Amino acid sequence: MKSEAPSPPSDVKPPSEYTPRAWGVIAGASCSLFCSVGFINSFGVFQEYYLQHELKGESSSTVAWLGGVSTFFIFMGSVVSGSLMDLFGPTVIISVGSVGTVFSVMMTSLCHEFWQFILAQGILMGICMSLLVVPMVALIGQYIKVKRAAAMGIVISGSSLGGVVWPIVINELLKKKSLGFGWTMRIVGFIMIPLLTVTCILCRPAPAAQPVTAPSDGEAGTQETKVPQQRRPDFSILKKPAVRLSCFAFFIVYFGMFCPFFFTTSYAVSKGFSADLAFYTVSIVNGASMFGRIIPGIVADRYGRFNLCILSAFLSGIIALCWTKATSVGGLVVWCMAYGFTSGAILSLQQVCAVQIATPQTAGLSAGAIMASASFSAMASVPISGELAGKYGYLPLSIYSGVSLLVGSCLLVLARLAQEKRLLAAV
């Protein structure tokens, strides 16, 4: 009598997605965002330094265009890099982005005029860094499918860590008269080289089975023949209401979200705080943002990615409206930590939401489309903020920032309802 094979015990857990290879990709992706978005997050240091030294004759709103232009090209270029990632994988894209990012930093070290900074630190750096952002998001989506928000939070926290480290490193180097601005930027480039090398080595595409053809009748029992599948962009994802509403929601959110990141330093200077504290406010915001990108990501895997993103945008708007009430050292530090935490959750969960409403084959395009939709508002928000702060003070700037975030959170509610009408569902 034929014996039946023993069935596996019911309490055996499935294998974890967090394999050594997946952890390697997470580490490499974190290094990538440390050198790209993390560096851009430190622009508040450059904003204040340029106004006092390299671009002393320019207005605050004019200098702010540097941060706006680089952010625009990072976001707008993401729709291209995301599509290329879906088609060809990450290897070539990441390599080109890494070399280009270091090159743009080195070219910035040679700049003296505003138009030179626009070309090197604005356009070139933004385009090259766009090749290092969305491909990382899509790559994590290939490896981690269950606890994806937690993994994405860890990866994107690399940009927060960069936002903590880069301002301190740059500020300390700029204070050394023997180095100056040129060698400060070159040292930054030399620091990026080994980190981006790690990214290029570790960030490999996830193994996927190629489609095969079934054997014909005359070939029964022979080995199946693998047939490569023709790949092309699937733009049908852009027709989904949830994708369109998400694009519009983040377009509004980004009008106000970066204002505190770029202008906490100048706000602290205007209030008469010490120069060191003013420069470190950027690091405080990004330090709290690091925890805001990891912890809400872990919670979101259980209670819903869109749910947590809506809550984070709403709280960020409330905190932004309280900006000018931070008039003491302790108050400013607490405000920076609170805003950094809630806004960090937006940056982390935005990418997870984009991957959630897409298929594995369109994850890069979906994430790129949502980032591209925010590119114009992210670019415009910086000079608008500079104009508001320069002409009318920081109260109108805080209102502008807070209202943008609150309206964006309401639009995210619509994007969430387009997927699930039940209010208590984890979406």
RAMOGI-V103589 format. One record per pair of residues at least 12 apart in sequence whose C-alpha atoms are under 10 Angstrom apart, sorted by the first residue. I is the first residue (numbers start at 1). J is the second residue. D is the distance in whole Angstrom. If there is no record, write none. Layout:
I	J	D
I	J	D
//
This chain:
16	144	9
16	146	10
16	147	10
17	143	7
17	144	6
17	145	8
17	146	8
17	147	8
17	148	10
18	143	8
18	144	7
18	147	9
18	151	9
19	143	9
19	144	10
21	143	9
21	202	8
21	203	9
21	204	9
21	206	9
22	139	10
22	140	8
22	142	10
22	143	6
22	144	8
22	151	10
22	202	9
22	203	9
22	204	9
22	206	9
23	140	10
23	143	9
23	151	9
23	202	9
23	203	10
24	198	9
24	199	9
24	201	9
24	202	6
24	203	7
24	204	9
25	136	9
25	139	8
25	140	7
25	143	9
25	155	9
25	198	10
25	199	8
25	200	10
25	201	9
25	202	5
25	203	5
25	204	7
25	205	9
25	206	9
26	136	9
26	137	10
26	139	9
26	140	7
26	143	9
26	144	10
26	151	7
26	152	8
26	154	8
26	155	6
26	156	10
26	158	10
26	199	9
26	202	9
26	203	8
27	154	9
27	155	7
27	158	9
27	198	8
27	199	8
27	202	8
27	203	9
28	136	9
28	155	9
28	158	10
28	195	8
28	196	8
28	197	9
28	198	6
28	199	4
28	200	7
28	201	8
28	202	5
28	203	6
28	204	9
29	94	10
29	132	8
29	133	8
29	135	9
29	136	6
29	137	8
29	139	9
29	140	8
29	152	10
29	154	9
29	155	6
29	156	8
29	158	8
29	159	10
29	196	9
29	198	9
29	199	6
29	200	9
29	202	8
29	203	7
30	133	10
30	136	9
30	152	9
30	153	10
30	154	7
30	155	5
30	156	6
30	157	7
30	158	5
30	159	7
30	160	10
30	161	9
30	162	10
30	195	9
30	196	10
30	199	8
31	132	10
31	155	8
31	156	10
31	157	10
31	158	6
31	159	8
31	161	10
31	162	9
31	192	9
31	194	10
31	195	6
31	196	7
31	197	9
31	198	7
31	199	6
31	200	10
32	94	9
32	97	10
32	98	8
32	129	9
32	131	10
32	132	6
32	133	7
32	136	8
32	155	9
32	156	9
32	158	8
32	159	8
32	162	10
32	192	9
32	195	7
32	196	6
32	197	9
32	198	9
32	199	6
32	200	9
32	203	10
33	129	9
33	132	7
33	133	7
33	134	10
33	136	8
33	155	7
33	156	7
33	157	8
33	158	6
33	159	5
33	160	9
33	161	9
33	162	8
33	196	10
33	199	10
34	155	9
34	156	8
34	157	8
34	158	5
34	159	4
34	160	7
34	161	6
34	162	5
34	163	8
34	164	10
34	165	9
34	166	9
34	192	9
34	195	9
34	196	9
35	98	9
35	101	8
35	102	9
35	129	8
35	132	9
35	158	8
35	159	7
35	161	10
35	162	7
35	163	9
35	166	9
35	188	9
35	189	9
35	191	9
35	192	6
35	193	9
35	195	8
35	196	8
36	74	9
36	97	10
36	98	9
36	101	8
36	125	9
36	126	9
36	128	9
36	129	5
36	130	8
36	131	9
36	132	7
36	133	7
36	158	10
36	159	7
36	162	8
36	163	10
36	192	9
36	196	10
37	71	9
37	74	9
37	126	10
37	129	8
37	130	9
37	132	9
37	133	8
37	156	9
37	158	9
37	159	5
37	160	8
37	162	8
37	163	8
38	156	9
38	157	9
38	158	7
38	159	4
38	160	6
38	161	7
38	162	4
38	163	5
38	164	8
38	165	9
38	166	8
38	167	10
38	286	9
39	129	10
39	159	8
39	160	9
39	161	10
39	162	6
39	163	6
39	164	9
39	165	9
39	166	6
39	167	8
39	188	10
40	67	7
40	68	10
40	70	8
40	71	7
40	74	10
40	121	10
40	125	9
40	126	9
40	129	9
40	159	9
40	162	9
40	163	8
40	166	9
40	261	10
40	262	10
41	67	9
41	71	10
41	159	8
41	160	8
41	161	10
41	162	8
41	163	5
41	164	9
41	166	9
41	167	9
41	258	9
41	261	7
41	262	8
41	282	8
41	283	9
41	285	10
41	286	8
42	67	10
42	159	10
42	160	10
42	162	8
42	163	5
42	164	8
42	165	9
42	166	6
42	167	5
42	168	9
42	170	9
42	261	8
42	262	8
42	279	10
42	282	7
42	283	8
42	286	9
43	64	9
43	66	9
43	67	6
43	68	10
43	163	9
43	166	9
43	167	8
43	261	8
43	262	6
43	263	9
43	265	10
43	282	9
44	64	9
44	67	9
44	163	10
44	167	8
44	259	10
44	260	9
44	261	7
44	262	4
44	263	6
44	264	7
44	265	6
44	266	8
44	278	10
44	279	8
44	280	10
44	281	9
44	282	7
44	283	10
45	166	9
45	167	6
45	168	9
45	170	8
45	171	7
45	262	8
45	263	9
45	264	10
45	265	7
45	266	9
45	278	9
45	279	6
45	280	9
45	281	9
45	282	7
45	283	10
46	63	9
46	64	9
46	66	9
46	67	9
46	167	9
46	170	9
46	171	9
46	262	9
46	265	10
46	279	10
47	60	8
47	61	10
47	62	10
47	63	7
47	64	7
47	65	10
47	66	9
47	67	8
47	262	7
47	263	8
47	265	9
47	266	8
48	60	9
48	63	9
48	64	10
48	262	9
48	263	9
48	265	7
48	266	6
48	269	9
48	278	9
48	279	8
49	171	9
49	174	9
49	181	10
49	279	10
50	63	7
50	64	10
50	114	10
50	181	10
51	63	7
51	64	10
53	181	9
54	111	9
54	112	7
54	113	8
54	114	9
54	181	8
55	112	8
55	113	7
55	114	7
55	117	10
58	114	8
59	386	9
59	387	9
59	390	8
60	266	10
60	382	10
60	383	8
60	385	9
60	386	6
60	387	7
60	388	10
60	389	9
60	390	7
61	382	8
61	383	5
61	384	7
61	385	7
61	386	4
61	387	5
61	388	9
61	389	9
61	390	7
61	391	10
62	114	9
62	382	10
62	383	7
62	384	10
62	386	8
62	387	9
63	114	8
63	117	9
63	118	9
63	382	9
63	383	8
63	386	8
64	262	8
64	263	9
64	379	9
64	380	10
64	381	9
64	382	6
64	383	5
64	384	9
64	385	8
64	386	6
64	387	9
65	114	10
65	118	8
65	122	8
65	379	8
65	380	8
65	381	9
65	382	7
65	383	6
65	384	9
65	386	9
66	114	9
66	115	10
66	117	7
66	118	6
66	119	9
66	120	10
66	121	7
66	122	5
66	123	9
66	379	9
66	382	9
66	383	9
67	118	9
67	121	8
67	122	7
67	126	9
67	258	10
67	262	8
67	378	9
67	379	8
67	380	10
67	381	10
67	382	7
67	383	9
68	122	8
68	123	10
68	126	10
68	258	10
68	262	10
68	375	9
68	376	9
68	377	9
68	378	6
68	379	4
68	380	6
68	381	7
68	382	5
68	383	7
68	384	10
69	118	8
69	119	9
69	121	9
69	122	5
69	123	6
69	124	10
69	125	10
69	126	7
69	375	9
69	376	9
69	378	9
69	379	6
69	380	9
69	382	9
69	383	10
70	118	8
70	119	10
70	120	9
70	121	7
70	122	4
70	123	6
70	124	8
70	125	6
70	126	4
70	127	8
70	128	10
70	129	9
70	130	9
70	375	10
70	378	10
70	379	8
71	122	8
71	123	9
71	125	9
71	126	6
71	127	9
71	129	9
71	130	9
71	258	10
71	374	10
71	375	7
71	376	9
71	377	10
71	378	6
71	379	6
71	380	10
71	382	9
72	122	9
72	123	9
72	126	7
72	127	9
72	130	10
72	371	9
72	372	8
72	373	10
72	374	8
72	375	4
72	376	6
72	377	8
72	378	6
72	379	5
72	380	9
73	122	8
73	123	6
73	124	8
73	125	8
73	126	5
73	127	5
73	128	9
73	129	8
73	130	7
73	372	9
73	375	7
73	376	9
73	378	10
73	379	9
74	122	10
74	123	9
74	124	10
74	125	8
74	126	5
74	127	6
74	128	8
74	129	6
74	130	4
74	131	8
74	132	9
74	133	8
74	134	9
74	368	10
74	371	8
74	372	8
74	375	8
75	126	8
75	127	9
75	129	9
75	130	7
75	133	9
75	134	9
75	367	10
75	368	7
75	369	9
75	370	9
75	371	5
75	372	5
75	373	8
75	374	7
75	375	5
75	376	9
75	378	8
75	379	9
76	126	9
76	127	8
76	130	8
76	368	8
76	369	8
76	370	9
76	371	7
76	372	4
76	373	7
76	374	8
76	375	5
76	376	8
77	126	8
77	127	6
77	128	9
77	129	9
77	130	5
77	131	7
77	133	10
77	134	9
77	368	8
77	369	10
77	371	9
77	372	7
77	375	9
78	127	9
78	129	9
78	130	5
78	131	7
78	132	9
78	133	7
78	134	6
78	135	8
78	364	9
78	365	8
78	366	10
78	367	8
78	368	5
78	369	7
78	370	9
78	371	7
78	372	6
78	373	10
78	375	9
79	130	9
79	131	10
79	134	8
79	364	8
79	365	6
79	366	8
79	367	7
79	368	4
79	369	5
79	370	8
79	371	7
79	372	6
79	373	9
80	130	9
80	131	9
80	134	9
80	364	9
80	365	8
80	368	7
80	369	9
80	372	9
81	93	7
81	94	10
81	97	10
81	127	10
81	128	10
81	130	7
81	131	6
81	132	8
81	133	9
81	134	7
81	135	7
81	364	8
81	365	8
81	368	7
82	130	9
82	131	8
82	132	10
82	133	9
82	134	6
82	135	6
82	136	9
82	137	9
82	138	7
82	362	9
82	363	8
82	364	4
82	365	5
82	366	8
82	367	7
82	368	5
82	369	8
82	371	10
83	134	9
83	135	9
83	138	10
83	232	9
83	233	7
83	234	9
83	235	10
83	361	10
83	362	8
83	363	9
83	364	6
83	365	5
83	366	9
83	367	9
83	368	8
83	369	9
84	131	9
84	135	8
84	232	10
84	233	9
84	364	8
84	365	9
85	131	9
85	134	8
85	135	6
85	136	9
85	138	8
85	139	8
85	205	10
85	361	10
85	362	10
85	363	9
85	364	6
85	365	8
86	135	8
86	138	8
86	139	9
86	231	9
86	232	9
86	233	7
86	234	9
86	360	9
86	361	6
86	362	7
86	363	7
86	364	6
86	365	7
87	230	10
87	231	6
87	232	7
87	233	7
87	361	9
87	362	10
87	364	9
87	365	10
88	205	10
88	231	9
88	232	10
89	135	8
89	138	10
89	139	8
89	204	8
89	205	6
89	206	9
90	131	9
90	132	9
90	134	10
90	135	6
90	136	8
90	138	9
90	139	8
90	200	9
90	203	7
90	204	7
90	205	6
90	206	10
91	135	10
91	199	10
91	200	7
91	201	9
91	202	10
91	203	7
91	204	7
91	205	8
92	131	10
92	200	9
93	128	10
93	130	10
93	131	6
93	132	8
93	135	8
93	200	10
94	128	9
94	129	9
94	130	10
94	131	6
94	132	6
94	133	9
94	135	8
94	136	9
94	196	9
94	197	10
94	199	8
94	200	6
94	201	10
94	203	8
94	204	10
95	131	9
95	132	9
95	196	9
95	197	9
95	199	9
95	200	6
95	201	9
96	128	8
96	129	10
96	131	8
96	132	9
96	200	10
97	125	9
97	126	10
97	127	8
97	128	5
97	129	6
97	130	7
97	131	5
97	132	6
97	133	9
97	196	9
97	200	10
98	128	7
98	129	8
98	131	8
98	132	7
98	192	9
98	193	8
98	195	9
98	196	6
98	197	8
98	199	9
98	200	8
99	128	8
99	129	10
99	192	10
99	193	8
99	196	8
99	197	9
100	124	8
100	125	7
100	126	10
100	127	9
100	128	5
100	129	8
100	131	9
101	120	10
101	121	10
101	124	8
101	125	6
101	126	8
101	127	9
101	128	5
101	129	6
101	130	10
101	131	9
101	132	9
101	189	8
101	192	9
101	193	9
101	196	9
102	125	9
102	128	9
102	129	10
102	185	10
102	186	9
102	188	9
102	189	5
102	190	8
102	191	9
102	192	7
102	193	7
102	196	9
103	120	9
103	124	9
103	125	8
103	128	9
103	186	10
103	189	8
104	119	9
104	120	6
104	121	7
104	122	9
104	123	9
104	124	6
104	125	5
104	126	9
104	127	10
104	128	8
104	129	10
104	185	10
104	189	9
105	120	7
105	121	7
105	124	9
105	125	7
105	182	10
105	185	6
105	186	7
105	187	9
105	188	7
105	189	6
105	190	10
105	192	9
106	120	9
106	121	10
106	182	8
106	183	9
106	184	10
106	185	7
106	186	6
106	187	9
106	188	9
106	189	6
106	190	9
107	119	9
107	120	6
107	121	8
107	124	9
107	125	10
107	182	9
107	185	9
107	186	9
107	189	10
108	120	5
108	121	6
108	122	9
108	124	10
108	125	9
108	181	9
108	182	8
108	185	7
108	186	9
109	121	9
109	180	10
109	181	7
109	182	4
109	183	7
109	184	8
109	185	5
109	186	6
109	187	10
109	188	10
109	189	9
110	181	9
110	182	6
110	183	9
110	185	9
110	186	9
111	181	9
111	182	8
112	182	10
130	368	9
132	196	9
132	199	9
133	156	9
133	367	10
133	368	9
134	351	9
134	363	9
134	364	6
134	365	9
134	366	10
134	367	7
134	368	6
134	369	10
134	371	9
135	203	10
135	363	9
135	364	7
135	365	10
135	367	9
135	368	9
136	152	9
136	155	8
136	156	9
136	199	10
136	203	8
136	364	9
137	151	10
137	152	7
137	155	8
137	156	9
137	348	10
137	351	7
137	352	8
137	354	10
137	355	8
137	363	8
137	364	7
137	367	8
137	368	9
138	152	10
138	205	10
138	351	9
138	352	10
138	354	10
138	355	7
138	360	8
138	361	9
138	362	9
138	363	6
138	364	5
138	365	9
138	366	9
138	367	8
138	368	9
139	203	8
139	204	8
139	205	7
139	206	7
139	360	10
139	363	9
139	364	8
140	152	7
140	155	9
140	203	9
140	205	9
140	206	9
140	352	10
140	355	10
141	206	10
141	351	10
141	352	8
141	355	7
141	356	9
141	359	10
141	360	7
141	363	7
141	364	9
142	205	8
142	206	6
142	207	9
142	208	9
142	355	10
142	360	7
142	361	9
142	363	9
143	205	9
143	206	6
143	207	9
144	206	10
145	355	10
145	356	9
145	360	9
146	301	8
147	297	9
147	298	8
147	299	10
147	300	9
147	301	6
147	302	9
148	297	8
148	298	9
148	300	9
148	301	7
148	305	10
148	352	7
148	355	9
148	356	9
149	293	9
149	294	8
149	295	10
149	296	8
149	297	5
149	298	6
149	299	8
149	300	6
149	301	6
149	302	10
149	304	9
149	305	7
149	348	8
149	349	7
149	350	10
149	351	9
149	352	6
149	353	9
149	355	10
149	356	10
150	293	9
150	294	6
150	295	8
150	296	8
150	297	5
150	298	5
150	299	8
150	300	8
150	301	7
150	348	9
150	349	9
150	352	9
151	294	8
151	297	8
151	298	8
151	348	10
151	352	10
152	293	8
152	294	8
152	297	7
152	298	9
152	348	7
152	349	8
152	350	10
152	351	8
152	352	7
153	290	8
153	291	9
153	292	8
153	293	5
153	294	4
153	295	8
153	296	8
153	297	5
153	298	8
153	344	9
153	345	8
153	347	9
153	348	5
153	349	8
153	351	9
153	352	9
154	290	8
154	291	9
154	293	7
154	294	5
154	295	9
154	297	8
154	298	9
154	348	9
155	290	10
155	293	9
155	294	9
155	348	9
156	289	10
156	290	8
156	293	7
156	294	8
156	344	9
156	345	10
156	347	8
156	348	6
156	349	9
156	351	9
157	286	9
157	287	9
157	288	10
157	289	8
157	290	5
157	291	7
157	292	8
157	293	6
157	294	7
157	344	8
157	345	10
157	347	9
157	348	8
158	290	7
158	293	9
159	286	8
159	287	10
159	289	9
159	290	8
159	293	10
159	344	10
159	347	10
160	283	9
160	284	10
160	285	9
160	286	5
160	287	6
160	288	8
160	289	6
160	290	5
160	291	9
160	292	9
160	293	8
160	340	9
160	344	8
160	347	10
161	283	9
161	286	7
161	287	6
161	288	9
161	289	9
161	290	6
161	291	10
162	283	9
162	286	8
162	287	9
162	290	9
163	261	9
163	282	7
163	283	6
163	284	9
163	285	8
163	286	5
163	287	7
163	289	9
163	290	9
164	280	8
164	281	9
164	282	7
164	283	4
164	284	7
164	285	8
164	286	5
164	287	6
164	288	9
164	289	9
164	290	9
165	282	10
165	283	7
165	286	9
165	287	9
166	188	8
166	282	10
166	283	8
167	279	7
167	280	7
167	281	9
167	282	7
167	283	6
167	286	10
168	276	10
168	279	8
168	280	7
168	282	9
168	283	7
169	184	9
169	187	10
169	188	8
170	184	7
170	185	8
170	187	9
170	188	8
170	279	10
171	184	9
171	276	9
171	279	7
171	280	9
172	184	9
172	276	10
173	185	9
173	187	9
173	188	10
209	226	10
210	226	7
210	227	8
210	228	7
210	229	8
211	225	9
211	226	6
211	227	6
211	228	7
211	229	7
212	224	7
212	225	6
212	226	5
212	227	6
212	228	8
212	229	9
213	225	6
213	226	6
213	227	7
213	228	10
214	226	9
231	361	10
232	361	10
233	361	9
233	362	8
233	365	8
234	359	10
234	361	8
234	362	7
234	365	8
235	362	8
235	365	8
235	366	9
236	362	9
237	357	9
237	358	7
237	359	8
237	362	7
237	363	9
237	365	8
237	366	7
237	369	10
238	358	9
238	362	10
238	365	9
238	366	7
238	369	8
238	370	10
240	357	9
240	358	9
240	418	9
240	419	10
241	357	10
241	414	9
241	415	7
241	418	7
241	419	9
242	353	10
242	354	9
242	357	7
242	358	10
242	412	9
242	414	8
242	415	5
242	416	7
242	417	8
242	418	6
242	419	7
243	353	9
243	354	8
243	357	7
243	358	8
243	366	7
243	367	10
243	369	9
243	370	8
243	415	7
243	418	9
243	419	10
244	369	9
244	370	8
244	373	9
244	415	8
245	370	10
245	411	7
245	412	7
245	413	9
245	414	7
245	415	5
245	416	9
245	418	8
246	306	10
246	350	9
246	353	9
246	354	8
246	357	10
246	369	10
246	370	7
246	373	9
246	408	9
246	411	8
246	412	6
246	413	9
246	414	8
246	415	6
246	416	8
246	418	10
247	354	9
247	366	9
247	367	10
247	369	7
247	370	5
247	371	8
247	372	8
247	373	6
247	374	7
247	411	10
247	412	9
247	415	9
248	370	8
248	373	7
248	374	8
248	408	8
248	411	7
248	412	9
248	415	9
249	370	9
249	373	9
249	374	9
249	404	10
249	405	9
249	407	8
249	408	5
249	409	7
249	410	8
249	411	5
249	412	6
249	413	9
249	414	9
249	415	8
250	313	10
250	346	9
250	350	8
250	370	7
250	371	8
250	372	10
250	373	7
250	374	6
250	375	10
250	377	9
250	378	10
250	404	10
250	405	9
250	407	10
250	408	6
250	409	9
250	411	8
250	412	8
251	370	8
251	371	8
251	372	9
251	373	6
251	374	4
251	375	8
251	376	8
251	377	6
251	378	8
251	404	9
251	408	8
252	373	9
252	374	8
252	376	10
252	377	7
252	378	9
252	403	10
252	404	6
252	405	7
252	406	9
252	407	7
252	408	5
252	409	9
252	411	9
253	313	8
253	314	10
253	316	10
253	317	9
253	346	9
253	374	8
253	377	8
253	378	9
253	401	9
253	402	9
253	403	9
253	404	6
253	405	5
253	406	8
253	407	7
253	408	5
253	409	7
253	411	9
253	412	9
254	371	10
254	373	10
254	374	6
254	375	8
254	376	9
254	377	6
254	378	5
254	379	9
254	380	9
254	381	7
254	401	9
254	404	8
254	405	8
254	408	8
255	374	8
255	375	10
255	376	9
255	377	5
255	378	6
255	379	8
255	380	7
255	381	5
255	382	8
255	384	9
255	385	9
255	400	8
255	401	7
255	402	10
255	403	9
255	404	6
255	405	8
255	408	9
256	316	10
256	317	9
256	320	9
256	377	9
256	378	8
256	380	10
256	381	6
256	382	9
256	384	10
256	385	8
256	397	9
256	398	9
256	399	9
256	400	6
256	401	4
256	402	7
256	403	8
256	404	5
256	405	6
256	406	10
256	408	10
257	313	9
257	316	8
257	317	8
257	320	9
257	339	10
257	343	7
257	344	10
257	346	9
257	347	10
257	377	10
257	378	8
257	381	9
257	382	10
257	400	10
257	401	6
257	402	8
257	404	8
257	405	7
258	343	9
258	378	7
258	379	10
258	381	8
258	382	7
258	385	9
258	401	8
259	320	9
259	378	9
259	381	7
259	382	7
259	383	10
259	384	9
259	385	6
259	386	9
259	397	8
259	398	8
259	400	9
259	401	6
259	402	10
260	281	10
260	282	9
260	285	8
260	320	8
260	323	9
260	336	8
260	339	8
260	340	9
260	343	10
260	385	9
260	397	9
260	398	8
260	401	8
261	281	9
261	282	6
261	283	9
261	285	7
261	286	8
261	336	9
261	339	9
261	340	8
261	343	10
261	382	10
262	282	8
262	382	8
262	385	9
262	386	9
263	278	10
263	281	10
263	282	9
263	382	9
263	385	8
263	386	8
263	389	9
263	394	9
263	397	10
264	278	7
264	279	9
264	280	9
264	281	6
264	282	7
264	285	9
264	323	9
264	332	9
264	336	8
264	394	10
265	277	8
265	278	5
265	279	6
265	280	8
265	281	6
265	282	7
266	278	7
266	279	9
266	281	10
266	386	10
266	389	9
266	394	10
267	281	10
267	323	10
267	324	9
267	327	10
267	332	10
267	389	9
267	393	9
267	394	7
268	280	10
268	281	8
268	326	10
268	327	9
268	328	10
268	329	9
268	332	8
270	393	10
270	394	9
271	324	10
271	326	10
271	327	7
271	328	9
271	329	10
272	327	10
273	327	10
273	328	9
273	329	8
274	329	10
277	329	9
277	332	10
277	333	9
278	332	10
280	333	10
281	332	8
281	333	7
281	335	10
281	336	7
281	337	9
282	336	8
282	340	9
283	336	9
283	337	10
283	340	10
284	332	10
284	333	7
284	334	9
284	335	10
284	336	6
284	337	6
284	338	10
284	339	10
284	340	8
285	333	9
285	334	10
285	335	9
285	336	5
285	337	5
285	338	8
285	339	7
285	340	4
285	341	8
285	343	9
285	344	9
286	336	9
286	337	8
286	339	9
286	340	6
286	341	8
286	343	10
286	344	8
287	336	9
287	337	8
287	340	7
287	341	8
287	344	10
288	334	10
288	336	8
288	337	5
288	338	7
288	339	8
288	340	5
288	341	5
288	342	9
288	343	9
288	344	8
289	336	9
289	337	8
289	338	9
289	339	8
289	340	4
289	341	4
289	342	7
289	343	7
289	344	4
289	345	7
289	346	10
289	347	9
289	348	10
290	340	8
290	341	7
290	343	10
290	344	7
290	345	9
290	348	10
291	337	10
291	340	9
291	341	6
291	342	9
291	344	8
291	345	8
292	312	9
292	337	10
292	338	9
292	339	9
292	340	7
292	341	4
292	342	6
292	343	7
292	344	5
292	345	5
292	346	9
292	347	9
292	348	8
293	340	9
293	341	7
293	342	8
293	343	8
293	344	5
293	345	5
293	346	8
293	347	7
293	348	5
293	349	8
294	341	10
294	344	9
294	345	8
294	348	8
294	349	10
295	341	9
295	344	10
295	345	8
296	308	7
296	309	9
296	312	9
296	341	9
296	342	9
296	344	9
296	345	6
296	346	9
296	348	9
296	349	8
297	309	9
297	345	7
297	346	10
297	348	7
297	349	7
297	352	9
300	345	10
300	349	8
300	352	10
300	426	8
300	427	9
301	352	10
301	426	9
301	427	9
302	426	7
302	427	9
303	424	9
303	425	8
303	426	5
303	427	7
304	349	10
304	353	9
304	416	10
304	424	10
304	425	8
304	426	4
304	427	4
305	348	10
305	349	6
305	350	8
305	351	10
305	352	7
305	353	6
305	354	10
305	356	8
305	416	9
305	426	8
305	427	6
306	346	10
306	349	8
306	350	8
306	352	9
306	353	6
306	354	10
306	356	9
306	412	7
306	413	8
306	415	8
306	416	6
306	417	10
306	419	10
306	426	8
306	427	6
307	349	10
307	353	10
307	412	9
307	413	8
307	416	8
307	423	10
307	424	9
307	425	9
307	426	7
307	427	6
308	342	10
308	345	8
308	346	8
308	349	8
308	426	9
308	427	9
309	342	9
309	343	9
309	345	7
309	346	6
309	347	9
309	348	9
309	349	6
309	350	7
309	352	10
309	353	8
309	409	8
309	412	8
309	413	9
309	416	10
310	345	10
310	346	8
310	349	10
310	350	10
310	405	10
310	406	9
310	408	8
310	409	5
310	410	8
310	411	9
310	412	6
310	413	7
310	415	10
310	416	9
311	342	9
311	345	9
311	346	9
311	406	10
311	409	7
311	410	10
311	412	10
311	413	10
312	339	10
312	341	9
312	342	5
312	343	7
312	344	8
312	345	6
312	346	6
312	347	10
312	349	9
312	405	9
312	406	10
312	409	8
313	342	7
313	343	7
313	344	10
313	345	8
313	346	6
313	347	10
313	402	9
313	404	9
313	405	6
313	406	7
313	407	9
313	408	7
313	409	5
313	410	9
313	412	9
314	342	9
314	343	10
314	346	10
314	402	9
314	403	10
314	404	10
314	405	6
314	406	5
314	407	8
314	408	8
314	409	6
314	410	8
315	338	9
315	339	8
315	341	10
315	342	7
315	343	8
315	402	9
315	405	9
315	406	8
315	409	9
316	338	8
316	339	6
316	340	9
316	341	9
316	342	6
316	343	6
316	344	9
316	345	10
316	346	9
316	401	9
316	402	7
316	403	10
316	404	10
316	405	7
316	406	8
316	409	10
317	339	9
317	342	9
317	343	9
317	398	9
317	399	9
317	400	10
317	401	7
317	402	4
317	403	6
317	404	7
317	405	5
317	406	5
317	407	9
317	408	9
317	409	9
318	339	9
318	398	10
318	399	10
318	401	10
318	402	6
318	403	8
318	405	8
318	406	8
319	335	7
319	336	9
319	338	7
319	339	6
319	340	10
319	342	9
319	343	10
319	398	9
319	401	10
319	402	7
320	335	9
320	336	10
320	338	10
320	339	7
320	343	10
320	397	9
320	398	6
320	399	7
320	400	9
320	401	6
320	402	5
320	403	9
320	404	10
320	405	9
320	406	10
321	395	8
321	396	9
321	397	9
321	398	5
321	399	5
321	400	8
321	401	7
321	402	5
321	403	8
321	405	10
322	335	8
322	395	9
322	398	7
322	399	9
322	402	9
323	335	7
323	336	9
323	339	9
323	394	8
323	395	8
323	397	9
323	398	6
323	399	9
323	401	10
323	402	9
324	393	10
324	394	7
324	395	6
324	396	10
324	397	9
324	398	7
324	399	10
325	395	9
343	405	10
350	367	8
350	370	8
350	371	9
351	363	10
351	364	10
351	366	9
351	367	6
351	368	9
351	370	8
351	371	9
352	367	8
353	366	9
353	367	8
353	370	10
353	416	10
353	427	9
354	366	6
354	367	5
354	368	9
354	369	9
354	370	7
354	371	9
355	367	6
356	427	9
357	419	9
381	400	10
381	401	9
384	397	9
384	400	9
385	397	6
385	398	9
385	400	8
385	401	9
388	400	9
//
